[in-house]
Amino acid sequence: MKSLIGLMMVASLLTLAGCNTVKGVGQDLQKAGSAIEGAAKKN
């Protein structure tokens, strides 16, 4: 029973870490898109 609870806790932590990673990538892409849009407007 303890190993099952431990496994569930590890799976939860990995899921949360994955969500943060995906969110960070989305923010980076959004910033890059904004920079490209700004450069396009200057030309």
HUMOZI-V293865 format. One record per backbone hydrogen bond with DSSP energy under -0.5 kcal/mol. CO is the residue of the C=O (numbers start at 1). NH is the residue of the N-H. E is the energy in kcal/mol with one decimal. If there is no record, write none. Layout:
CO:NH:E ; CO:NH:E
This chain:
1:5:-2.0 ; 2:6:-2.4 ; 3:7:-2.5 ; 4:8:-2.2 ; 5:9:-2.1 ; 6:10:-2.3 ; 7:11:-2.4 ; 8:12:-2.1 ; 9:13:-2.3 ; 10:14:-2.4 ; 11:15:-2.1 ; 12:16:-2.4 ; 13:17:-2.4 ; 14:18:-2.3 ; 15:19:-2.1 ; 16:20:-2.0 ; 17:21:-2.0 ; 18:22:-2.4 ; 19:23:-2.3 ; 20:24:-2.2 ; 21:25:-2.3 ; 22:26:-2.2 ; 23:27:-2.1 ; 24:28:-2.3 ; 25:29:-2.5 ; 26:30:-2.0 ; 27:31:-2.2 ; 28:32:-2.4 ; 29:33:-2.5 ; 30:34:-2.1 ; 31:35:-2.1 ; 32:36:-2.3 ; 33:37:-2.5 ; 34:38:-2.3 ; 35:39:-2.1 ; 36:40:-2.2 ; 37:41:-2.0 ; 38:42:-1.3 ; 39:43:-1.0
